Amino acid sequence: MIAHETRARSNGVAFLIRMTNGYGFLYIDNMSLVDCHCHLYTLARVKTAILRARDAGVTKAVVVSEDQPSMEQTLRLRDAFPEFVLPGLGIHPVNVFSMSPQEWERAFSFLKSHAHEASCIGEIGLDFKYATTEKEQEKQRKALHVQMEVAADNHLPINLHSRRALRQTMEEAIAFHRNTGLPALLHWFAHSEKLLRRTNREGIFVSVGPSILFSEEALNLAYTIDPQLILVETDTPVPFKGKPASLAWVGEVAERLIANYPQNQLTSRKLYGNTQRFLQKA
């Protein structure tokens, strides 16, 4: 990792970084640090995780859900930490297969009833690692489309999963954005320069996560993302190099992006502005 030391301040955090002429501190305003995709309800010590995140300059987190129990947990976390948690409600594409028809109907009914409490609809999308037949893939598409309709009806952005279905999910995001004018975010999507150039043209947000802390290839791909459309995330608690991700890592992700982004086009204020536009608060 590039950051060797952090110094918390009342309105920001400074990262000690290696520079060409030695070491120096890169200061990032608190307002820019929002984790745009995490699963906070999976953590045993949520309050501790939030306190550590705040110490690292993270002020809010978009907590996405995967099924009815996690949607309920996410809303409870919003009630417990209203200044920190931005709830994302949705049914993960992998769970489309594990649910009985009755469980799906209950979960989808819950989503429709509580969508007005959400900051976005997610985590939704496609996952062709598990949906390998055309029948299975079509079932995921139908589940995605009805959840997109809920987003459109409630004027909410969508937070998308795309494992082994990058192009297909990208096309769904583009269609949603074109048809509704609402924001779409492809989380953990920086795997193809060609596809990223398309998302740039279409105005689709893409979030970058801890992979850029461990992989130069991932970092270089992140530079392809339009600086007006890039967001940061951790996907907590997904492990990287055997270590579970932490909300506090957002600071290091943002620091590395800003410190290395070509022609200094990316700043903490721009990251904050991008997040606000995705959440339709700008």
N, C-alpha and C positions, 0 to 999 in steps of 0.2 A: 504494500500500500504506500501511497505517497505521503499521507498525513502521518507525521511522527509525534505530534503533540497538539492538543487543543487548549484554547483559553476561552472559557465562557465569559461573556459580557452581558450587561443588563439588556442589551437590544441586539445581540448577535453572538457569533462565535468566530474565533480566529484559528486557522489551521497552520501549523508550522510545516512548510513544504520545502523540498529540495529545488533550488533554482540554479541557473547556469553559473552564477557567481557566488554560490553559497546557499544559505538558508534564509527564508523570510516568512512572515506571516501573511496569509491570505484571509481577509476579513469578509465574512458572508453575513448579510442581514438575516435576522430571524424570519422576516416576513417571506423570504424566498423558499424556506424549507418545509415542504409539505410532501409527505409520503403518499403518492397517488394510487398505491395498490398494496394492501397488506391484509393479513388474516389475524387480527389482534385477539379475537376470541379463542384462538388455539393456545394462547400463552397461559401458564399457571400463575404468573405474577404480573398481571396487567398494569397495576399501578406503578410498580417498579420499572417496567419497560417504558411507560410514559414519562416518568421522572428522568430516566436516563436519556430518553429522546430529547426532552426539553433542554437538558444540560448540553446536548450536542446541537442545539439550535432548531430542533424540529418543533413546529408549533401546532400542526394538525396532521391527521392521517385519514385517508379514504379507506375505510374498512369494508372490504367486499365480502359477500357471503356466498354460500354454495348450495343451501337447501333450507327447508323451513326452520330446523333447529338453529342453524347459524344466523339466519335472518333475525330470529327472535333474540339471540345472543347479541347481535350487532346493535339492535335497537336498545337493549338494556345497557350496553356500553355507552351508547349515545346519551342515555339518561344519566348515567353515572359520571361521564366525562364530556359534558356538552360543549365545552370550549375546545376540545381536542378531536373528538370523533366525528367524522363525516360519513354517515352510513351509506353503503352501497348494498342494494337488495337485489337478489337474483338467484337463479338455479344454474349451477355449473354444468357444462355439457356432459361431463363424465357421469354425473349423478342422474342424468336422464335415463340411463340404463339400469341403475340399481333401484330406482323407485318403481313400486307397483303403480298401476293406473290410479288407484285411490290416493296414494301418497303424492303423486304428481298433481292431481286435482287440488288436494289440500294445500300443497306448497304454492301452486300457481294462484289459487284463491287468496292466500295470505299475501302474496306479492302484490296482487291487484288492490287489495284492501289497504295496504300500508305503503304503497308507492309514493303517496304524497308526503311521507316522512323521510324519503330518501334524498340524498345528494346526487346519486346516479343509480343506474340499473347495472348491476354486475355482481358477481363475475359471470358473464354469459359468453357464449361463443361456440366454437367448434373444436373438437379434439379427435382427430383421425388416428391417433395412436390406439384408441379403444374402439372407435367406430370404423371398422375395416370393410364392411360390406355396404353396398349402395343403400340397402334398407336401413341399416343402422345410421348411416350418414344423413339420410333423409329425415329420420326421427330427430336427430340433433338440429337439423335446419329448421324443422317445424317448431321445435322448442325455442330456438333462437328467434324466429320470426314473431311468435306470439309475445315474447318478452320485449322485443323491439317495439311492438305495438303499445305495450304498457308504457314504455319510455316515451313514445311519441304522444300518447294521450295525456301524459303528465308533464310534458315539456322537459324531459330529463336527458342528460347525456348518457352514453353507454360505455362500459368498461369491459373490454373484450379479451378473451382467451383464444389462442390460435395454434395450439400444439399440433404439428404435422398437418396443418391446414392453413398455412400462411396466406397463400393467394386467395383461397376461398373465403377466409374470414375478412381479408382486406376488401374483397369485392362487396361483401355484406356491409362493412363499415362505410364504404364509399356510397353505396345505394342508400343507406340510412341517412347519411349526411346530406346527400343531394335531395332526397325526398322530403326531409323534415327541416333541414337547416340547423339541426341540433348537432352538438359536438360528439365525436366518437374517438375513443382512445384504444389503441392497440397496445396492450401491456406485454412487455418482454418480447418485442417483435423485431428487434434489430438483428436479423440474421441474413438479410439479403440487400445489397446496395441497390439492385434494380427495383425491388419492391418499395424500398424506402424513397426512392426518387418519385415513384408513383404516389405514395401517400403524401409527399410534399406537395405535389401538383394538386392533389385533391383536398388539401387542408385537413388531413387526418392527424390527430395527435398520436405520438409514440412515446412511451415511457421507457427510461433506461434504468437498469438496476445494478446490483452489486457485481455482476459479471465483469463490468469495466474495471473493477478494482483488481481483478485477477488475470485478465486477458487483454493483451494489446490488440488482438484482432477485434474483440468486442468494442473496445474503445474507438478504434479507427472506424468501425461501422457506425458508431454513434455520431461521428462527425458528419455523416451523410444527412442526418436529420436536420430539417430546417430549424434554425434557432428560434423561430416563432412557434414551433410545434412540439418542442421537446419538453418532457416532464421527467421527474425522478421518482423512483419507487424502491422498495426492498423486497416485496413479496414475502415478507416475514410470515412464517418461520422457515421458508424454504432454505435448505443448506447450500452453502458454497464452500468448496474445498473442505467438506466435512464439518463445517461450523454453521449452526442455524443463523440465518440473517436476523438482524436487529433493526428496529426502527431508527436507532441512533446512526446507522450506517448511511442514512440519507445525506448527512452532512459531508461524508467522505465522497459519496457519489457526485454530489453537486460540486464539491471542491475540485475533483479530478476533471470533470467536464469543463468547468470554467477555466481552470488553469491551462488546459491543453487545447481548447476549442480554437480552430483556425481563425486568424485575424481578430482574435478577441471579440468575436461576435456575440458570445454568450455571457450574460451577467446574472447575478442573483436576482436583480430586479426583473430581468426578462423572464427568468424561470417562474418567479412569482406571478407575473402578468399572464404567462401561459396557463398556469394553474387556475387563475381566476377566470380566464376565458373558457377553459374547459368546463369549469363548474358554473359558468354563466353568471359570474358575480362581477365581471369587469364593466 
